[in-house]
């Protein structure tokens, strides 16, 4: 092998190394260009999930509040019905006591 053959071999190796370096640089630049888009997509996915979670939590809170309101309404109706029944029972009790007293007193 002559000196010119060695020089050509080194030049060829240098050119190959430069070509590889250029390919690595181009790949790195392409990846760097993709990072903002990828980061934006990931951020949007996080935002979308947070929004969906917040909406679901709000839906559950509203449903819970409505259930509590409905329970409170049912409880109020039940208490009103209990007071009405108690008043009716007291009225019947008073009449029953009057009837017994009348019977004992001989008025009937």
Residue frames as qw, qx, qy, qz and C-alpha x, y, z in Angstrom:
[[0.000, 0.888, 0.460, 0.000, 0.00, 0.00, 0.00],
 [0.428, 0.367, -0.009, 0.826, 1.30, 3.34, -0.97],
 [0.130, -0.245, -0.397, 0.875, 1.15, 6.57, 0.89],
 [0.322, -0.022, -0.264, -0.909, -1.54, 7.89, -1.41],
 [0.545, -0.270, -0.747, -0.269, -3.63, 4.82, -0.72],
 [0.385, -0.347, -0.656, 0.549, -3.33, 5.42, 3.04],
 [0.041, 0.150, 0.097, -0.983, -4.24, 9.08, 2.63],
 [0.446, -0.147, -0.514, -0.718, -7.30, 8.14, 0.59],
 [0.523, -0.330, -0.783, 0.075, -8.27, 5.62, 3.27],
 [0.243, -0.319, -0.486, 0.777, -7.97, 8.27, 6.01],
 [0.207, 0.051, -0.166, -0.963, -9.84, 10.79, 3.91],
 [0.504, -0.244, -0.696, -0.450, -12.56, 8.21, 3.32],
 [0.451, -0.372, -0.722, 0.369, -12.74, 7.52, 7.09],
 [0.074, -0.230, -0.240, 0.940, -12.91, 11.23, 7.86],
 [0.352, -0.069, -0.403, -0.842, -15.69, 11.65, 5.32],
 [0.530, -0.324, -0.768, -0.155, -17.59, 8.71, 6.83],
 [0.337, -0.353, -0.587, 0.646, -17.15, 10.14, 10.34],
 [0.095, 0.134, -0.006, -0.986, -18.34, 13.54, 9.12],
 [0.451, -0.183, -0.605, -0.630, -21.34, 11.89, 7.44],
 [0.500, -0.381, -0.759, 0.170, -22.17, 10.00, 10.66],
 [0.196, -0.283, -0.381, 0.858, -21.77, 13.20, 12.68],
 [0.253, -0.006, -0.261, -0.932, -24.07, 15.00, 10.27],
 [0.521, -0.292, -0.722, -0.349, -26.66, 12.18, 10.54],
 [0.426, -0.383, -0.667, 0.477, -26.46, 12.28, 14.36],
 [0.039, -0.188, -0.139, 0.971, -26.76, 16.08, 14.31],
 [0.372, -0.128, -0.470, -0.790, -29.77, 15.90, 11.94],
 [0.529, -0.370, -0.761, -0.061, -31.44, 13.24, 14.12],
 [0.322, -0.345, -0.519, 0.713, -30.79, 15.33, 17.24],
 [0.116, 0.079, -0.085, -0.986, -32.22, 18.44, 15.56],
 [0.469, -0.248, -0.638, -0.559, -35.30, 16.51, 14.44],
 [0.502, -0.404, -0.724, 0.246, -35.79, 15.16, 17.96],
 [0.191, -0.256, -0.310, 0.895, -35.29, 18.65, 19.41],
 [0.266, -0.076, -0.324, -0.905, -37.92, 19.99, 17.01],
 [0.538, -0.323, -0.718, -0.301, -40.33, 17.30, 18.16],
 [0.339, -0.182, -0.695, 0.607, -39.85, 17.98, 21.88],
 [0.200, 0.069, 0.209, -0.955, -42.01, 21.14, 22.08],
 [0.607, -0.065, -0.447, -0.654, -44.84, 19.41, 20.20],
 [0.605, -0.142, -0.777, 0.101, -44.51, 16.33, 22.36],
 [0.181, -0.121, -0.579, 0.786, -44.38, 18.42, 25.54],
 [0.370, 0.002, -0.035, -0.929, -47.43, 20.40, 24.40],
 [0.663, -0.116, -0.611, -0.417, -49.34, 17.18, 23.69],
 [0.502, -0.164, -0.760, 0.379, -48.39, 15.74, 27.07],
 [0.015, 0.083, 0.378, -0.922, -49.36, 18.99, 28.80],
 [0.516, -0.054, -0.268, -0.812, -52.69, 19.01, 26.95],
 [0.644, -0.156, -0.741, -0.112, -53.30, 15.39, 27.97],
 [0.314, -0.163, -0.664, 0.659, -52.60, 16.32, 31.62],
 [0.229, 0.051, 0.114, -0.965, -54.93, 19.33, 31.34],
 [0.603, -0.094, -0.513, -0.604, -57.66, 17.21, 29.72],
 [0.569, -0.193, -0.782, 0.166, -57.38, 14.56, 32.44],
 [0.139, -0.143, -0.513, 0.835, -57.44, 17.18, 35.20],
 [0.389, -0.004, -0.122, -0.913, -60.50, 18.79, 33.60],
 [0.650, -0.142, -0.655, -0.360, -62.27, 15.42, 33.27],
 [0.453, -0.180, -0.746, 0.453, -61.41, 14.55, 36.89],
 [0.050, 0.100, 0.319, -0.941, -62.68, 17.95, 38.09],
 [0.523, -0.062, -0.334, -0.782, -65.90, 17.56, 36.09],
 [0.633, -0.180, -0.749, -0.075, -66.46, 14.07, 37.51],
 [0.298, -0.174, -0.638, 0.688, -65.80, 15.32, 41.04],
 [0.246, 0.042, 0.072, -0.966, -68.19, 18.23, 40.49],
 [0.601, -0.127, -0.563, -0.553, -70.82, 15.83, 39.12],
 [0.554, -0.219, -0.772, 0.224, -70.46, 13.59, 42.19],
 [0.117, -0.135, -0.460, 0.870, -70.64, 16.60, 44.55],
 [0.410, -0.030, -0.168, -0.896, -73.77, 17.89, 42.80],
 [0.648, -0.173, -0.681, -0.294, -75.34, 14.43, 42.90],
 [0.434, -0.190, -0.713, 0.516, -74.44, 14.15, 46.59],
 [0.081, 0.078, 0.250, -0.962, -75.84, 17.61, 47.32],
 [0.546, -0.095, -0.386, -0.737, -79.04, 16.76, 45.44],
 [0.618, -0.200, -0.760, 0.012, -79.31, 13.49, 47.36],
 [0.255, -0.170, -0.589, 0.748, -78.78, 15.34, 50.66],
 [0.284, 0.014, -0.005, -0.959, -81.37, 17.93, 49.65],
 [0.630, -0.145, -0.582, -0.494, -83.81, 15.17, 48.71],
 [0.522, -0.200, -0.762, 0.328, -83.12, 13.38, 52.01],
 [0.048, -0.112, -0.399, 0.909, -83.68, 16.62, 53.90],
 [0.467, -0.055, -0.250, -0.847, -86.97, 17.15, 52.05],
 [0.661, -0.185, -0.701, -0.194, -88.10, 13.56, 52.76],
 [0.392, -0.163, -0.678, 0.600, -87.07, 13.96, 56.41],
 [0.164, 0.030, 0.180, -0.969, -89.00, 17.23, 56.69],
 [0.608, -0.122, -0.439, -0.650, -92.07, 15.56, 55.17],
 [0.623, -0.174, -0.753, 0.119, -91.71, 12.61, 57.55],
 [0.198, -0.115, -0.546, 0.806, -91.39, 14.95, 60.54],
 [0.370, -0.031, -0.058, -0.927, -94.46, 16.88, 59.41],
 [0.681, -0.145, -0.603, -0.389, -96.38, 13.62, 58.99],
 [0.497, -0.147, -0.740, 0.429, -95.21, 12.47, 62.44],
 [0.046, 0.060, 0.355, -0.932, -96.41, 15.76, 64.00],
 [0.542, -0.073, -0.296, -0.783, -99.76, 15.42, 62.22],
 [0.682, -0.159, -0.707, -0.096, -100.16, 11.83, 63.41],
 [0.331, -0.105, -0.652, 0.674, -99.13, 12.81, 66.93],
 [0.259, -0.004, 0.139, -0.956, -101.67, 15.66, 66.95],
 [0.666, -0.105, -0.475, -0.565, -104.35, 13.30, 65.64],
 [0.601, -0.127, -0.758, 0.219, -103.39, 10.71, 68.25],
 [0.104, -0.053, -0.511, 0.852, -103.55, 13.33, 71.00],
 [0.468, -0.062, -0.118, -0.874, -106.96, 14.40, 69.75],
 [0.733, -0.131, -0.602, -0.288, -108.19, 10.79, 69.80],
 [0.461, -0.063, -0.717, 0.520, -106.58, 10.28, 73.19],
 [0.146, -0.029, 0.311, -0.939, -108.34, 13.35, 74.59],
 [0.648, -0.088, -0.278, -0.703, -111.66, 12.11, 73.21],
 [0.691, -0.082, -0.718, 0.026, -111.02, 8.64, 74.60],
 [0.243, -0.040, -0.633, 0.734, -110.22, 10.07, 78.05],
 [0.373, -0.042, 0.088, -0.923, -113.37, 12.22, 77.89],
 [0.713, -0.084, -0.524, -0.458, -115.42, 9.18, 76.89],
 [0.573, -0.097, -0.752, 0.310, -114.01, 7.09, 79.76],
 [0.042, -0.021, -0.475, 0.879, -114.58, 9.92, 82.22],
 [0.536, -0.073, -0.153, -0.827, -118.14, 10.34, 80.95],
 [0.720, -0.113, -0.657, -0.191, -118.75, 6.58, 81.34],
 [0.424, -0.087, -0.702, 0.566, -117.31, 6.59, 84.85],
 [0.130, 0.045, 0.300, -0.944, -119.31, 9.67, 85.77],
 [0.274, 0.424, 0.846, -0.175, -122.39, 8.00, 84.35],
 [0.261, 0.542, -0.044, -0.798, -123.10, 10.61, 81.72],
 [0.425, 0.282, -0.646, -0.568, -123.43, 8.01, 78.95]]
